[in-house]
Amino acid sequence: MHDDRTLVEARLRRVLDERIRPAVYPESVPLQVAVWHAPGEPVPVAEGLAAEPEPIAVGARWGAPWGTSWFRVTGTVPEAWAGRTVEALLDLGFDENMPGFQCEGLVYRPDGTPVKGLNPRNQWVRIGAPVAGGEEVRLHIEAASNPVILDYHPFRPTWLGDKDTAGTEPQYTLARMDLAVFDETVWQLVMDLEVLGELMAELPVDSPRRWDILRAVEQALDTVDLQDVNATAGRARERLTGVLSAPAVPSAHRIGAVGHAHIDSAWLWPLRETVRKVARTVSNMTALLEDEPDFVFAMSQAQQWAWVKEHRPEVWARVKKAVAEGRFVPAGGMWVESDTNMPGSEAMARQFTHGKRFFLDEFGIENEEAWLPDTFGFAAGLPQIIKAAGSKWLLTQKISWSQTNKFPHHTFHWEGIDGTRIFTHFPPVDTYNCSMKGSEIAHAVRNFRDKGRARHSLAPTGWGDGGGGTTREMVAKAARLRDLEGSATVRWETPRAFFEQAEAEYPEPPVWVGELYLELHRATLTSQARTKQGNRRAEHLLREAELWAATAAVRTGFPYPYEDLDRFWKTVLLHQFHDILPGSSIAWVHREARATYERLTAELTAVIDAAQRALAGEGTTPLLFNSAPHARHGVPAGAAATPDAPGTSTLTPQEDGGFRLDNGLLRITVDARGLVVSVHDPAAGREAIAPGTAANLLQLHPDFPNMWDAWDVDSFYRNTVTDLTGAESVTAGEDGASVRIVRSFGSSRVTQLLSLPPGERRLVVDTEVDWHETEKFLKLAFPLDLHAERYASETQFGHAFRPTHTNTSWEAAKFEACNHRFVHLEEPGWGVAVVNDSTYGHDVTRTVRADGDRGTTTTVRVSLLRAPRFPDPETDQGVHRFRHALVVGASVGDAVREGWRINLPERHTTGARAVAPLVGVDDDAVVVTAVKLADDGSGDVVVRFHEAHGGRARATLTTGFAFTGVTVTDLLERPLPDAEPPAREGERITVRLRPFELVTLRFGRP
């Protein structure tokens, strides 16, 4: 037989595009359209419905950037259409290739009832099926003219990312606004042909099944009268019955589809627009659930559910009904789909406590899965947090984006730093926006790495990022793929059902130990420094506020601010969303974030001040409030007392124009360039700075990645570097005990203050940068005379190790990594830590010196600032302040302590009395991360702590209050049924901890 395959396939494409798809709507009449443009921000629904619109014609331009326009469409169903299905086709000027990334709308009836959302892949509204004829149609559309930020030429700088700079030029052209007859038979034929055509293209050319489909499609095309598609579509469908009914082979891969709309809580749109995106998507999904009995939809991010409840009560009622039916599923159990690299220990825990509690309170549903399809890598401390929250599964897709190495598993156990294992699934479909295309389904089958041991994967199905969700076309395709020869089988499943089945069929999956590092988007650890600083400082202020408010409540009856703290935490958690904290959102988002953090700082500081005043009373005794989990200056952790008198530190000018700092513990030499050329540890007889190098070295790189400007830094940035060694001045600081350095480069200026606090083994580096560079990357380098094959960087509830070498491609790919408060390197018995108050990105490299002692130079570089131009063309322009410290002769315990110290500076005040700790611990390896009152308002005291050094610990906790009993709980402060209470002796309890073990105790109060 002659090979006419390409001829038939080309015929199918053209006939579908030019004849069959247009015949889905064979008849139409125009609607009358009028519009009212809301001034400023969006208005309440009632106001939009009541506004008096003016006529507008199809083809007219509309919609200033970030504007809201209320369209009113009216018309009459022709009498001749009686008995037929009629839909309104409402095209606001959509580009069908940009669902979620351009204009959108929410359709209302005149009484304000929401009908469904409009987006580029969902432009229809059902009027009747069938209609009687003569019905009057009146609909209102709340249309958002969101500008296109990520265009066909992506990553080009644009001022459209902030309403203050976006201008008023209309963005869209009003397109089709019609009433039309919907021919379901033709639409079903389209679905038949699309599924078969897409499947056929994925089958081997020599496969009999491919040729069976080809011949059936050919017969169907022969049957269709191209001049009268509507009359012949039914007969054409009959020609396809045989190939559509052939069942899948028994060994076919099984795909659990779950309706999905990954909605970024902010990204290329502001938070306020996400509130509306969620309402549009939810309206669509609840409507689709009513039409499609097999369909299941899952939505994560409790914050987004809370927005619907608060802002769209009429939509919320439909949501609650669908949830009660078990088909609209709360997923993930987190407040938002947060970044997991940068949030601190408590913040990561609170993502789960606030998210899970919302779903429990509203629906009585306990989430057992963490749902993070789009997060940019996963910190090694996360498995323990997931388990401590009462969950046991994790889903993500993002690791498939890694540029260098392909992850070896799709279903596996992920083991964290403490040994906790979480059953984890990476959907092999490699997208969280699956649309049920044949190419996607075939890719999932080919790509699945666990063949032979498992054959079940998940496919999150629906338009996402900017929302939209699942369409009726996706549901129709899934129905045809339920049991179809040549394809994987597809069933709609809830996340829970999928995980239960996957875990049962794969009881001993492979294990991956340590962080799930994304080999992409590394620059998100640095972009938008002010947002990152706001997060870090808010986390620590929240610790202080809870600690002192709880202490004051127990000691003095101070009113514990439950509602305020709940609101503060939810605000911080929202801003940890994986496009806000990572710095990859538009300018509007980060402008608002800065204002939010300023407001939070003021409110939290007021809570702290009020609680400390209640504790200390009125008096003149000098007091130091120590919020850190370790004693300092003679003041215990969580206490207030008169501090010990500090020692002395001297500053001596040198002949070369530099200075020497000496406090008896360290001797530091700063040369005339303002560079640190020596940090000598007399007790150890060690020099910290590598020979021939200098620390406190600012280095500037060009920074123009191949893609994803705010997200990425590519390895070639290192090929070119400028050492900023020139100094305008190197002088003694105003206090006479520090060195002040001023440098200028490009259009920017740096002022640094180097100080050596009395009695401490740390060089403090305060850096102020007035930053006005473009596409540059600023690093602060510390080359150390240390031989270390690995280093420790702090993560949630512990630290993780990374190699300093690049033996493999996996190690080489980690050229930019995340740390929290410290990075620590050591040789046995002696180490160095670099601690910070607000930075996350860093790199560690090693070289062997060719001359002299042939020792190893290990360089730690802190990432300070970047200057990408997309999506915010003025990223980080302006003044920034950072604090770092080089801690010499440091164990990992010293690194832990100094990391807390630099982030929780002491608060000096006066009062009438000292304040004893509410909870004390006798082992510095046991770090208390939270002291608070229980969230249920009972007045019980909750204490959370972990082993922080990576070893075994036995510690005694002493309470400064009477308690009736102590219970080991999960993160939601619920008793753990299998946990034995710790041994108690009076007001003391004894605990034993494994390396990095996390424990939460709840103390009942009389």
N, C-alpha and C positions, 0 to 999 in steps of 0.2 A: 504494500500500500504506500502511496506517496505521502510524504510528511507535510501535511497542511496545517500543522499545529499553530505556527505563528500567524497564519492567515485567519484562522478561527478566533484566536485570542485578540487580534487587532479588530476584528469585526465586533466581538463582544464589547470591547471598550467604546467603540464609536456608537454603536446602537444604544448602549446604556446612556452615554452622555447626551446624545442628540435626539433620541426618540423616546426611550422608555422612562427615564427620570422626569423629563418635562411632562409626560402624560400622567404623572401622579396627581397633578392639579389640572384637569382638562379645561375647566371653565373658571372664570373669575370676573369679578366686578370691583371697581375701585371703592375704597372707603374715603369718607371725608375726614380730613385731619386738621386739627388746630393745636397750637402749642403755647405754653406759658413758660418762660424761662425764670426760674427762681433766682432771686438776687442772693449772692453770697453762698452760704452753706446750705445743705439740704434742709427742707422744711418738713414739718409733720405731715403725715398722709392726709389728714383732714384739710389742711391748708392747701395742699397741692390739688386735691379734688375740687375744692371750692373756688380756686382761682379761675379768672376769666381768660381763656386762651384766644389767640388770634390765628386766623387761617394760615396754613403752610402747605406748600405743594411738594409732591414728590420731586426730587431733583434739587431741592433747596438745601443750602448749607445750614448747619445748626451746631450748637454745642461748643462753647468756650471750654478750654481745658479745665477739668475738675468741676464743671458746672452740672446743674441738674435741670432738666427740662421735662415738663409734664405735658405729654401728648394726650389729646382726646381723639379717639377714632370712633366714627359713627357710620352706620349704614343700615340697609335693609336686605334681608335674604330674599333673593328672587323667588316668586311663587313657583316658577318652573323647576326649582331645585327640591321641591317637596319629596321626602322619602330618601334623600341622599345625605351623605356626611359632608358637613361644611366646616371649614377652618378659616380663621383669620391668619393671613401671612403678614407679619409685621417685621420688616427689615429696616432697621435704623441706619443702615449704611455699613453693614457688617462685612468684614473680611473673614471668610469661613476658616481661614488658616490660623486665626488668632482668638480662639475661644478663651475667655478669661483675661485677655490682654488689651481689650479696647472697650468700646461703648457696650453697655448692658442695660437691661430694663427689667422692671417688675410690673406685671400687669395686674390691675385691680378692676373689680366691678364698681359700679357707681356707689354702692353702699360701703366701699372700703375693704371688701373682702379680697385678699390676694388670690390670684388665679395661678400664675406660674411666672417663672423668670424667662427673659429673652437673652439669648447670646448668639454668637455666630453659627453654632451648630444646633440651635433650638429656637426657631423663629415662628412657630405655629402656636395657635390657641384654638382648641376645639370649641366650636359654637353649638353643634348639635349632631347627634348620630342616632336616628336620622332627624332632619329638620322638618317642620310642617310647611315651611315657606311663609314668607311675609314677616318673619321675626325682626324686630328692631334690635340692632346691635349697638352697644355703647360700652367702650372700654377705655380705661385710663392707663397710661404707661408712665411710670416714674423712670426716666431715662438718665443714666449717668454718662456724661461725655468724658470718660477717663481717657487721657491721651495715650497713644502708643509710645512706650518708652523703649522697649526691646523690639526693634523693627527688623526688617529684612536685612539691613546692614547693621548688625548688632554692635553694641559697645561704643557707639559714637556719642561723644558728649552732648547732652541736651539739657536745656533749662526748663523742660516741661515737668521736671520732678518736684517742683514746689509751686503751689498756687501763687506765691509771691513773685515768681519770675517767669511763669508760663505764658503770660500774655492773654489775649482775648480772642485770638483768631479761631473761627469755627473749625472744628476738627472733622466733622462728618457730613456726608451728603445723604439726605433722607431717600431711601430706596422704596422697595415695593410695600404698599399698604393696601391690601386687597382682601375681599372675601373670596374664597375659592372652594370648589368641589374637591373633596379628597377621595380618590379612587383607591380603596384599600387593596383591591386585587392587584393593581399595577404596583403599588408600594411593596406588596408581598413578593411579587415577581422580581423587583429590584433587589430585595433582600436575598432571594434564592440565588440570583445570578451573581451577586457580590460574594456571597459565601462560597459558592462553587468556583467562581473565577479565582478568588484569592487562595482557596485550597489547592486548586489545580496548579497554580504557579509555584507552589511550594513542594509539590511531589516530584520525584525523579522522573526525568523524561522517559525512561524505559519502564516506568511503573504502569501496569495494566489499569490501575485505578485512575491514573491521570487521563488515559485515553478514553475510559468509560465516561468520565465527566465531560471530556471534550466533545464526544459524540452526542451526549445528551444536551449539552449547551447548544451545539449546532442545530439539533432538531428543534429546540425551543426557539432559536432565532429564526429558523425557517417558518415556524408556525406564526410568529408575530407579523401582523400586517402593519408595516411601518406607517401607513396612512391612516390606520385605525387601531392604534395600540390598545385602547381601552376595551374594544370589543373582542380582542383576541388574546388578551393577557391570561385569561383563565385557561385557555387551551394550551398556551405555552407553558404554564406552570405544571400541567399534567405531564408534559414531556420530561419534567425534572423529578417526578415523584420517585422513580426507581433509584436514582443516584442519591437522592436526599434521604431515603429510608434505609440504605445499606448501613448496618451497624458497625461500630468501631470494633477493632480486634480486642480480644480479652486483655492483652498486655499494654493497651494504649495508656499513655500518660494521663493522669487525672488532674484537671485544673479546677480548683475551687474559686469561682468568681465571686467577688464581693463588690457591690456598688460603692463608689468612692468618689470623692471630690476633694483632693488635697488642696485646701485653701490656705495660702500663706497669710498669717494673721497680720502681716504688713510686709510689703516688698516694693513692688513698683506702683504701689498705691498706699495711701495713709491708713491708719487704724480706722478712722471713721468710715472709709469706703469698704473695709473688710466687713464691718457690721452689716452693710447693705448686700455685699456679695454673699454672705452667709444666708441672709433672708431670701435672696433670689434662688440660690441653690436648694435650700431646704424646701421652698415652695415647689420647685420642680420635682424634687425627689418624693415628697409626700403625694403629689399628684400621680407620679409614675407608679408608686406602690399601689395606689387604688386601681390602676389600669392593668397591672401585671402581677398576677397572684404568686408567681415563683420568685419574683425579684426580692433581693435583700440589699439594704443600704447601710453602710457603717460610716460614722462620722466621729472623728477624734476631737481633742482640744475642748475641755470643759469651758474654757473662756468663750468659745464661739457659741456653745449651747447657752451660756449665761447671757450673751448678747441677744440671742433670739428671745429668750424669756423677758429680758428687760425692754427691748426696743420694738419687738414685733409680737405682742401677746396673741394676736389672731393666728399667726403662724405657729406659735408655741403650742396652741391647743391641738393643731393637727399633728405636731411632732409627738406630743404626749400620747395621742391615740395610736400612732404608728409604733411607738416604743412599746406600748402595752401589748400590741399584737406580735411583738418579737421580730419585727422586720426592719425597723429603723433602730440601729444598734449603736449605743455609746461605745466607743473604742478607745483603747490606749491608757485610760486612767491617769492622764497628766493634764495640768492646767493648760499648757500649750505644747505643741511639738517643738520643744526647746532645743537649742544647742546643748550638747552634753559635754563638750570639752571644757568650756570656760566657767559655767556655773559652779559655785562653791559647794561644799559638802551639804550644808543645810539647805541651800537653795534647791539642789537637785532632789533632796528628800522632800521638800515642800511641793515641788512640781507634782509629786505623786499624792501627797496627803491632801492637797487642795483639789486636785483633779478627781481622785477616787471618791473623796467625800461628797463632791457635788453630785456625782452619778448615784451614789448610795442614797443621799438625801432626797434627790428628785425622783429616782426610779427604783430604788432598792436593788440596783445592779452592781455587782462586784466585778470590776475588770481584772482579768488575770493576764492580760497581754500588754506589753508596752508597744506602742504603735508610732514608729518614727521613720517613715519611708524616705524623708528628704533631709535628714540631719547630716552634717558634714563630718562624719566620723564619730567614734564612740570611745569615751574614756574608760580606762581599765577598772575604775571603781564602780561602774554602773551596775554590773550583775548583782552585787550585794544589795544595792539600793532597791533594785527591782524586787528582789526576794523579800527584803525587809518591809516593803510596802504591801506584801501579800500577793504579789504577782509571780509568774513563772515563765512567761514566754516573751519573745521580742521579735518584731518584724521591722526590717528596713530594706530598702532597695538601693540606697545611695552608694554603697561600696562598689557596685558595678561600674561606677563612673571613674574608678581609679585608672590613672593613665599608664602606670608602669607594669603592675603585676595583676594577674587575674586571680581573684580569691578562689581557693580550691574547693569550697563547699557551698551548697545552697541551704542545706539543713544540717545543723550541727549544735553541739553544746559550746556555749561561750563561757570561759572561765575567767573570773575577775581576780583582782589582786589578793583576795582573802581565800580563794578556793571555791567560792560560790559559782555554780554552773546554771546557766539559763538556756533553755531550749530555744533556738534561734532559727529564723527562716529568712532567706533572701529570695524573693520571687524571681525565678529565672526568666520571666517575661521581660525583666530589665526595664520596667517602667511602672510608675504609680499612676499613669494615665492610660491604661490599656483601653483600647476601643474595640476589641474583639476582631481585629483584622486577622486574616489568615497568616500574614507574615509574623504577627506578634505571637500567635498561638504556636506556629511552627518553630519560632525562635526559642520559646520556652521549652519545647520538647528537646530540641537539639542541644540547648545550652545547659540543661539540668545536669549538675555534676554528680548527683548521687544515684545514678541509674544502677539497677541491679540490687540495690538495697532499699530504695524508696522510689515511689512513682507518683507522688502527690505534691502539687505546688499551688500557690495562691496567685491570683491575678486581680489586683485592685483596679476596678473597671469604671472609668468615667473621666471627663475632662477636669483637670485640676490646676494647681498653682493659683490661677485667678478664679477658680470655681467653675461651676456649670453642672458637673456631675454626670451621671449616666443618662444616656438618651434611649428613646424607644428603639432606635436602630441597633444599638448595642444589645438590648434585651432580645430583639428578634434574631440577631446573629447567634447569641448564646443559645437560644432555643434550638436552632438548627444544628449547633455543635454539641448538643447534649449527648448524642450517640451516633457519630458520623464516621464512616469508614475513611481512613487516611488521616484523621485528625485526632488530637487529644480530645477526651471527653470533657465537657464543661457543665458544672453544676453551680448554682448560686448557693453560697455558704456563708454563715457568720464566721468571724474570726475565731471564735471559740470552737465551733464545729471543726473548722480546718485544723486547728492546733491539736485538738484531741485526737483526731484521726491520724495526723502526721506523726504525733508522738507515739501512738500505739503501733504504727507500722514500722517505726524506726527506733526501737528501744535503746540501742547502743550506737548513737551517731558519733562521728569524729568530734574531737575537742580542739578548739582554738583558744590558746591562752594569751591573755594580755589585750592591749587596746585593739580596737578595730579602726586602724588608721586609714583615713581617706587620702589617697595619693592625688589630691586635687584640692583646690580651695584653701590652700595653706595660709594665704594672706588674710583670711577672715580672723586670724588670731591677732591682727594688728590694725586693720582698717577701722576708721571712726574711733579714735582713741578716747574722745570724751564720753561716748556711749559706754565703752568698756570701763572707764574710770567711774562713771556713775553707777554702773552695776556693782563693781567691787566695793565701793564705799557704802552703797545702800545695804549690801549684804552684811557688812560689819556693823553698820549702825543698827540694823535689825537685831543682831546678836546683843548689842549693848542695851537696846530698848527692852528686849525680853528679859535679859538678865536682871537689870536694875528694877524694872517694874515688878518682876516676880519677887525679888528680894524685898522690895518695899511693901508689896502686898502682904507677904507673910509676916514681915516684922512690924509694920505700922498700920496695916489696913488700907494702904494706898489702893485706889480703885484701878484694878488691872484693865488696860485698854483693849479688851478683846476685839471689839469691832474695828477699831483703828488699826491694830496690828494685822488683822485679817485683810483689811483693805490695802495696807502697805505691802504685805507679802504678795498679794495678787497683782499689784502693779509691777513689782519687781519681776515676778514670774512671767508676766506678759512680755516684758521687755527683754526676756531671755529667749524669745522666739528666734528660730534659726536664721532669720534674715535681719533681725534688729541687733541683737548683741554681736553677731559676726560682722556688722558694718556693711551689709550688702543691700541695704534699702536706699530709696530715694532720699533727697535732701530733706523733704518735708518730714519724713519719719524721724530722722535724727535731730532735726530742729526741735520737734515736739519732745523727743526723748530727753534732750538736754534740759528743757524747761521742767519736765516731770521729775527728773532727778534732783533739780534744785529745790523743787517744792517738797519732795520726799525728805531731803536733807534737813530742811527747816522743821518739818513736822516731827521727824524722828528725834532730832536734837531737842525739841521741846519736851518730848516724852522722857528722854534720858535726864534732862535737867530737872524736871519735876520730881522724878523718882529719886534722884540723888539728893535733892534738897530735903525730901521727906526722910531719907535715911540719915543724913548727916546732921540735920537740925541747924539752927542758927548759932553761929559761934565763930571764933577767930583761929581755931586750930588748923594749921595747914594739913590738907588731906590730898592724897593721890588715889583716885579711883582707877583700879586696875581691872580692865575688862578682859584681858588676855587669859588664856588657860594655864599660864605659868606665872610664878611669882616674879616680881621685879622691883628693884630698889627697896627690898625688904617688905614689900606689900604682897600678901598672898593673892592667888588668882581669885577673881570675883569678889574682891574686898576693897576697902578704903582705909587708909591709915597714913600716918606721917611717914614720908619716905626717908630712907637712909640718906645721909649726906654723900654727895658724889665725890669721887676722887678728883684728880687734876689731869689736865691734858695741856701740852705745851706746843707752841708753834714757833719754829726757829727759821729765820730767813737764811738762805744758802747763797754762796758767792756767785753761783751761775744764774741767779735771779729766781730760783725756785724756793721751795720751803720743805721743812721737815716737821712732821706731826709725830708726837710721842706721848703715849699715856702709860708707859711702863709695861703694857701688854703687847703693843705693836709699835713699830717704828716705820713710818711711811715717808717716802721721799717723792716729792712732786717737782718735776723739772720746770725750766723756764717756759716750756710749751704748755704747761698745765696738765701734763701727762704723768701718771703714776708709774715711776720706774722701779720702785722697790716697796714691797710690803713685807717687813721682816718680823718673824715670830721668834723672840728671844728664848722663850721657854723650850721650844722645839728645836731651835737652831735652824729654822727653815726659812727660805725665801719663797714667797708665794708667786711672784711675777717671774715668768720665764726669762732666761738670759737674752739680752738683745731686743727685748720687746717692751711695750708700755701698755698699761691698762688705762681705763677711763678714756679709751680711744674711740672717738666718734668716726664712723665710716659711712660714706654715702655711695649708694649704688643707683644706676639707672634701673627703672622698674616699669617695663612695658610688656606685660604678658601677652601671649598669643590670643587669649580669650579671657572673658570674665574678669574685667579689670579690678573691681573691688574685692573679688574672691581669690584671685590667683597671684602667686609669685612663681615664676618658672626658674628652673635651676640655673639657666644661663645668666641670671642677674649677677651671679658671683664672678662672672668673667671680667667685669670691670668694677673697680672700686677706687674711691678717692679717700685717703686718710686725711681727716680734718685736724691737722697738727698746728696750723697757724693760730696764734692767739693775739687778740688786740691788747689784752692785759691779763696778768697773773699777779694778784695782790692778796694781802691779808683781808679776811672778811671783817665786817663791822664788829663782830664779837671778839676779834683778836685771837681767835682759836681755830679759825678755818681758812681755807684758801678759796678765793673767788676767781673764776676764769671766765673771760668773755671771748667768744669767737664769732666771726661772721663768715658766711659762705653763701654763694648765690644771692638770693633775695631774703635770706633768713639770718637769724641771730640766735646764739646759744649763750646762756649764762649758767654757770655751774658753781656749786658750793660744795667743797670737800671738807668733811669734818670727821674727827675721831673722838667719839664721846668718852668721857672719863670712865674708867673701870670696865670698858667693853672692848671686845675683840672684833670690832667691825668698823670699816671705813664707809661712811655714809656719803652718797653721791646724790645731791639734789640738782636736777636738771630742768631748766626752763628753756623752751624752744619757741621762738616766734617764727612759725613755719610758713613759708610762702613759696615752696617748691612745687613743681609739677612732675608727676611720673618719676619720683625718686623714692628711695627706701633708706631710712636712717637707722643705723645700728650702733650699739654701745658695746665695745669689746673689752674682755678681760682675759688676756693670754696667761695661762697658769703653768707653773712648773710642776705638773702632776702627770703621772702615768696611770691612766684609768681606761679600762676597756668598756666600761659602762658608766652611766651617771643616773642619778635619781631626780625625778621631777614630781612635784606634788600634784596629786589629783584628788578626787573626792575620797575622803576617809582613808588617806594613806598616800603612798607614792608609788610610781611605776619606774622601771628601769628601761633605758634605751642604750644601745651600743654607741660608742664614740667612733667606731670604724664603719667601713662600708664594704664589708666582705661580699654581701649579696645585693641584688637589686632591691630587695625588701628594705634593707638598711639604708641604701643610698637614697631611696625615695623619701626617707624621713628627714629631709634637709631643712625643714622648718617644723617645729613641734610646739606643743602646748605645755605650759606649767602654770600652776597657781602661784603660791607665794614664794616658792624656792626652787632652785636647781642646786644639786649637791654632787660633788665629785670627791673621791678620796682614794689615797693609798692606805693600806692597813695602818691604823693608828693616827692618821693625820689627813684632814680634808679641808675643803673650801666650799662655801656656799655663796650663791648670789641670790639675794632676796629682793623682792619688789613690792611696791604698794598698789600697782594698777596695770602692769603689763602681763601679757600671756605668751606671745610669740618669742621664740628663741632658736638658736642653733648652737650645736657643740661639734667642734672638729678637732682633729689631732694631727700633729706632724712630729716627725723625729728629727731632731737637730743634727745636721750633717757634721758640723764642726764642734770643737770644744768637748763638752761632756756627753754628747750623743744622747741626751735625755729627750723626753717627750714633752712637747708643748701642747696642752689641751686648752682650747680657746672657747670660752662661753661668750656668746653675743646675745644681747637683749635687743629685741625689735622695738623701736620707739615709734616711728611714724612712717606712713606711706602718703602718696598723693595721687591716687587713681582719679580718673575723670568720669568714670561711668560706674554706677548710675548717678552719682552726685559729683558734678564737675568741680566743686570746691571742697572736696573731702579734706577735712582736718586743717584747713587754712586757719591761721591764728595762733594764739598763745596756748602752750601746754606745759604742765608741770609734772615731773615724775620724781619718784624717790626710789633709789636702789641702795643696797649695802653689800659690800664684800666682807664676808664673815670668814676669818682665817683661823686655822686650827680647829675646824668645825666637824663634829660628828653629825650624823643625820638628825640626832636629837637636837643639836644646836640649830640646825637648819630649820627644823620644825618650830622651835621656840622663837628664833629671830624672824621667821616669816610672819608669825602672829604679832610679834612686837611692832614691826614696821607698819602693819595694817590696822593695829588697834593702839594708837598713841594714848598715853595716859592722860587723864583729865585732872587738872589741879583746881582745887577749890578750898574753901574754908568751911568749917562746921563745928558742931559741939561735941561730936563723938566719932570714934572710928566705927567702921562697918565690917563685921565678921562675914566670912563667906557663907552663902546659903548652902553650898556644897563644896567640899574640899576633897582633893585626891592626893595620895601620898607618893605617886609615881608619875614622873614627867612623861613617861611613855604613853600614859593614858590621858588623852586629850578630850576635854569636855567641849563639845561644839554647840550645845544648847542647854540653857536652864530657863524654864518657862512654866507657866501654869497650863494645865491641860485645856485643850481646845473646847471641851464640852462644858466649861464654866463651873466645874465641880470644886475648883480650888486646889485640886491635887497638883503636886509639883512633878514635872517631867524633866528628866535629865538624860541627855544623849551624849555618848562618848565612844571613843574607838581607840584601839592600839595603834600608835602612830609611827613607831620606829621599825616595824617589820619583824618583830620578835614576839616571844611569849611574855605575858605580863600578869603579875598578881598584885592587885592594888586594893587599898582600903579607901572607901568613900565615907566621909564624915558629913553628916547633915547638921546644919545649924538650926534645925527646927524639929519638933516632935512629929512623928508619923506613925500611923496605925499599921501600915504594912507596905510592902514593896512588891511590885509586879513587873516581870519582864514583858514588854509589849512590842508590837510592830510599830511602824512609823505613824500609823493612824491612832496610836495610843490604845490599841486593843490588846488584851492579854494574849500571849502566845501559848496555846494549849499544851505544848510539849516542853515548855521551858521551866526549869526548876528555879525557884526564887533564890537569890544569892543568900549566903550565910549572913545572919544578922547578930550583932552584939550591941545592945543598947541603940544608940543613934549611929552606929557604924555598920557597914556591910562590906563584905569581902567579895571581890570579883576576880575571875581568871579569864584571860582573853587570849585567843589565838592571834597570830600576826594579822594586823589590820581588821580585826573583828569589830563590828559595829554593834552596840547595845543601846537599847532605850529602856529606861526604868521609870516606872510611875509610882510615886510615893503618895499613898493616901494620907489625908490630914484629918485630924479629929474635928 
